[in-house]
Amino acid sequence: MSARDKTPAVLLPAEVRRHLRTSMWVRLEGGGATGSTNADAAVLARAGAPHGTAVLASRQDAGRGRFGREWVSPEGGVYVSALLRPALPPASLTALPLAIAAGVAEELAGLGADVRVKWPNDLVLDGGKLAGVLLEMSGDAERTEWLVAGVGLNVRRPREALSSAAYLEDAVAGIGCGEATARVLDGIASAYDRLLEAGFEGVRETYEARDVLRGLEVRAADAGGRQLARGRVAGVDEKGRLLLVTGVGPAERTVALAAGDVTLTGEDVPCGDIGDAGGCRCR
C-alpha cells in the first residue's frame, strides 16, 4: 500500500495541511460529511472568519450547483470551499471562476493528469467531468464583503459511477484525498493571487492552454433551456465571458455570454453544470 492510499475516509485537515505548498490557508475546518461546504463557509464568513479559511468535506448531503440546482456529492470525492476577502468590487471578480478552474487544472496536471477546462465552470479529464467551481459572495456594488469559492473534485470511483464523470484516480494511481484537496487549495491560491495582481491576463495563458471549447461549434442556453446563441467559440474575454462567433459572411458577429449551459452542436446534453460536487447529473 502506498503512502497515498493511507488517507483516511474522513478528510482530516491535518492531512491536507501536510501537503499544502501555499501559505494562504490559515484555518482549515470540517473534513467529514456536511450539508454544503459553501453554506458552512458562508456561516463562518458572517461570523468574521478570516481570509484564507477553508471548509473541507468528504461528502455533502445538500450540495448546490449553478442556478440553485441540487447536487449529489458522494464519498470518494473531495469538497472544498474557500473563504476569500478581496478588497475589490464584485465587478472586478467576474473572471474568478475561470481563473480558479485554470489554477486547479494546472495543479492537477502537476500530478500527471491531463486536466482541461470547459466554460463556465467545469474541469474535464478524458472527456468526462472531473470537477466544478461554484462562487457565492456578499457585498455591494463598490465592495466585496466576502467570497466563497467552492470546488468539488471526483477522486475515487464510487460503486455507482456516473458515465459522464471522470475520476482522478484513473489518471493518478493511488492518489489520496488529502493530497488532492491540497492541490485544489493550492490552485485556488495561485489563481486568486494572479487575478488580483493582473486581472484575467494573469491566468489567460494557463486557461487558453487547457480550454477544450475553443474553435468548436456550440449551442449556449439559459437555465430553462432557451437558446441564447449558437456559434464557434473564440475564447473568453477579460471578464470571463464566452465569446461566440455567429453568422457567416457579412452577418458574422461576436457575442459575449456571461452565463449559460454549453452543448457541443449535435449533442443533446448540456454539460455546463457542476457545483459543489464533481459528478454530472445532466440527462
C-alpha positions in Angstrom: 0.0 0.0 0.0 1.4 3.4 -1.0 1.5 6.4 1.3 -1.2 7.9 -0.8 -3.6 5.0 -0.1 -3.4 5.7 3.6 -5.5 8.8 3.6 -8.5 8.2 6.0 -12.0 8.2 4.7 -12.7 11.4 6.7 -10.8 14.3 5.2 -8.6 15.3 8.1 -7.4 19.0 8.0 -4.0 17.9 9.4 -3.5 15.5 6.4 -4.4 18.2 4.0 -2.1 20.8 5.6 0.8 18.3 5.3 0.5 18.5 1.5 -0.1 22.2 1.1 2.6 24.3 -0.7 0.9 27.7 -0.3 0.6 29.9 2.8 -2.8 31.4 2.2 -4.8 28.9 4.2 -4.7 30.0 7.8 -7.7 27.9 9.0 -9.0 24.5 7.8 -12.4 23.3 9.1 -14.5 20.2 8.7 -13.5 17.0 7.0 -16.4 14.6 7.3 -19.9 14.7 6.0 -21.8 18.0 5.8 -24.8 19.6 4.1 -22.9 22.1 1.9 -19.3 23.3 2.3 -20.3 26.6 0.6 -23.1 27.1 3.2 -20.7 26.3 6.0 -18.1 28.7 4.7 -20.8 31.4 4.4 -21.8 30.9 8.1 -18.1 31.3 9.0 -17.8 34.4 6.8 -20.7 36.1 8.5 -19.2 35.3 11.9 -16.0 37.1 10.9 -13.7 34.2 9.9 -10.5 35.4 8.3 -9.5 35.4 4.7 -7.8 32.1 4.0 -10.3 29.9 5.9 -11.3 26.7 4.1 -14.1 24.2 4.8 -13.5 20.6 3.8 -15.8 17.6 3.4 -15.7 14.0 2.2 -19.4 14.0 1.4 -22.2 16.6 1.1 -25.9 15.9 1.6 -27.2 19.2 0.4 -24.7 20.3 -2.2 -25.6 23.0 -4.6 -24.9 23.6 -8.3 -25.3 26.6 -10.6 -28.7 28.2 -10.8 -29.6 26.7 -7.4 -29.7 23.1 -8.7 -29.5 20.3 -6.3 -26.2 18.4 -6.4 -25.3 14.9 -5.1 -21.8 14.8 -3.6 -20.9 11.2 -2.7 -17.9 9.8 -0.8 -14.9 9.3 -3.0 -14.8 13.0 -3.9 -13.4 16.0 -2.0 -15.5 19.1 -1.5 -13.7 22.4 -0.6 -15.0 25.9 0.0 -12.5 28.7 0.4 -13.4 32.0 2.1 -11.7 35.0 0.5 -12.0 38.7 1.3 -10.8 40.6 -1.7 -10.5 44.3 -1.5 -12.2 44.7 -4.8 -15.8 45.4 -6.1 -17.7 42.3 -7.4 -17.4 43.6 -11.0 -13.6 43.1 -10.8 -14.1 39.4 -9.9 -16.3 38.1 -12.7 -13.5 36.0 -14.2 -12.5 34.4 -10.9 -14.4 31.1 -11.5 -12.5 30.6 -14.8 -9.2 31.6 -13.1 -9.8 29.1 -10.3 -10.7 26.3 -12.8 -7.4 27.1 -14.6 -5.4 27.2 -11.4 -6.8 23.9 -10.1 -6.3 22.2 -13.5 -2.7 23.4 -13.6 -2.1 21.9 -10.1 -3.7 18.6 -11.0 -1.7 18.4 -14.2 1.3 18.6 -12.0 0.2 15.2 -10.6 0.2 13.7 -14.1 -3.4 14.2 -15.1 -4.2 16.0 -18.4 -7.0 18.1 -16.9 -8.7 20.6 -19.2 -11.2 23.5 -18.5 -14.6 23.9 -20.0 -16.6 27.2 -19.7 -18.3 28.2 -17.5 -17.2 26.1 -14.5 -16.0 22.6 -15.4 -12.8 20.7 -15.3 -12.7 17.7 -17.6 -10.5 14.7 -17.9 -10.5 12.4 -21.0 -13.9 13.8 -22.0 -15.5 13.3 -18.6 -16.4 15.8 -15.9 -13.8 15.8 -13.2 -14.7 18.9 -11.1 -16.5 22.1 -11.0 -16.4 25.6 -9.4 -19.2 27.5 -7.7 -18.8 31.1 -6.4 -21.0 32.9 -3.9 -20.4 36.3 -2.4 -21.8 39.1 -0.2 -21.2 42.8 -0.7 -22.5 45.7 -2.7 -21.6 47.3 -6.0 -18.5 49.0 -4.5 -17.2 46.4 -2.1 -17.0 42.7 -1.7 -17.5 41.7 1.9 -16.6 38.1 1.4 -16.5 35.5 -1.3 -16.8 31.7 -1.1 -15.2 29.6 -3.8 -16.4 26.0 -3.8 -14.7 23.2 -5.7 -16.0 19.6 -5.9 -13.5 17.1 -7.3 -14.1 13.4 -8.1 -11.1 11.5 -6.8 -12.1 7.8 -6.3 -14.6 5.9 -8.4 -17.7 5.1 -6.4 -19.6 1.9 -6.7 -22.3 3.6 -8.8 -20.1 5.8 -11.0 -21.7 8.2 -13.5 -20.9 7.5 -17.1 -20.4 11.2 -17.7 -17.9 11.7 -14.9 -14.2 11.3 -14.7 -12.2 10.3 -11.6 -8.7 11.5 -10.7 -7.5 8.1 -9.6 -7.8 6.8 -13.2 -5.1 9.2 -14.2 -3.1 9.3 -10.9 -2.8 5.9 -9.4 -3.1 5.8 -5.6 -3.9 9.4 -5.2 -5.1 10.3 -1.7 -7.9 12.6 -0.9 -5.7 14.7 1.4 -3.2 15.4 -1.4 -5.9 16.0 -3.9 -7.5 18.6 -1.6 -4.2 20.3 -1.1 -3.8 20.6 -4.8 -7.2 22.2 -5.1 -6.4 24.7 -2.4 -3.0 25.5 -3.9 -4.7 26.0 -7.3 -7.3 28.4 -5.8 -4.5 30.4 -4.0 -2.4 30.6 -7.2 -5.3 31.8 -9.4 -6.5 34.3 -6.8 -3.1 35.9 -6.4 -2.6 36.1 -10.2 -6.0 37.5 -10.8 -5.6 40.2 -8.1 -2.2 41.2 -9.5 -3.0 41.3 -13.2 -6.7 40.6 -13.8 -7.6 37.7 -16.1 -4.5 38.4 -18.1 -2.6 36.9 -15.2 -4.2 33.5 -15.9 -5.1 33.8 -19.6 -2.2 31.7 -20.9 -3.0 28.9 -18.4 -6.7 29.0 -19.2 -6.2 29.0 -23.0 -3.7 26.2 -22.9 -6.4 24.0 -21.3 -9.6 25.3 -23.0 -11.5 22.4 -24.6 -14.1 24.5 -26.3 -12.0 27.0 -28.3 -12.7 26.6 -32.0 -15.7 24.3 -31.6 -19.3 24.8 -32.7 -21.6 25.0 -29.6 -25.1 25.9 -28.5 -25.5 28.1 -25.4 -28.8 28.0 -23.4 -30.1 29.6 -20.3 -31.2 27.7 -17.2 -34.6 27.0 -18.7 -33.1 25.5 -21.9 -33.8 28.6 -24.1 -31.2 29.1 -26.7 -29.0 32.2 -26.2 -26.6 31.8 -29.1 -25.1 29.3 -31.4 -21.7 29.6 -33.0 -17.9 28.9 -32.9 -16.1 29.5 -29.6 -13.4 32.2 -30.0 -12.3 32.0 -26.4 -13.2 34.2 -23.4 -12.8 37.9 -22.7 -11.2 39.6 -19.7 -14.5 39.4 -17.8 -14.7 35.7 -18.2 -17.5 35.9 -20.8 -17.7 33.2 -23.5 -17.0 34.7 -27.0 -19.1 33.1 -29.8 -18.7 33.9 -33.5 -22.2 33.7 -35.0 -23.5 34.0 -38.6 -21.4 33.9 -41.8 -20.1 36.5 -44.2 -21.4 40.0 -43.7 -23.7 38.7 -40.9 -20.8 37.4 -38.8 -20.5 38.9 -35.4 -19.1 38.0 -32.0 -21.3 37.8 -29.0 -20.2 37.7 -25.3 -22.1 35.4 -22.9 -21.8 35.9 -19.1 -23.7 32.7 -18.1 -25.3 29.7 -19.6 -25.1 25.9 -20.3 -23.0 24.9 -23.3 -23.6 21.9 -25.5 -21.5 20.9 -28.5 -23.5 21.2 -31.7 -25.3 17.9 -32.4 -25.3 16.8 -28.7 -28.4 16.7 -26.5 -26.9 17.0 -23.1 -25.9 20.4 -21.6 -22.6 20.0 -19.8 -22.0 23.3 -18.1 -23.2 22.4 -14.6 -21.0 21.2 -11.7 -21.5 22.9 -8.4 -20.4 21.8 -5.0 -20.0 18.3 -6.5 -17.8 16.9 -9.2 -20.2 14.4 -11.0 -22.8 15.4 -13.6 -26.5 14.7 -13.2 -27.5 16.2 -16.5 -29.8 13.9 -18.5 
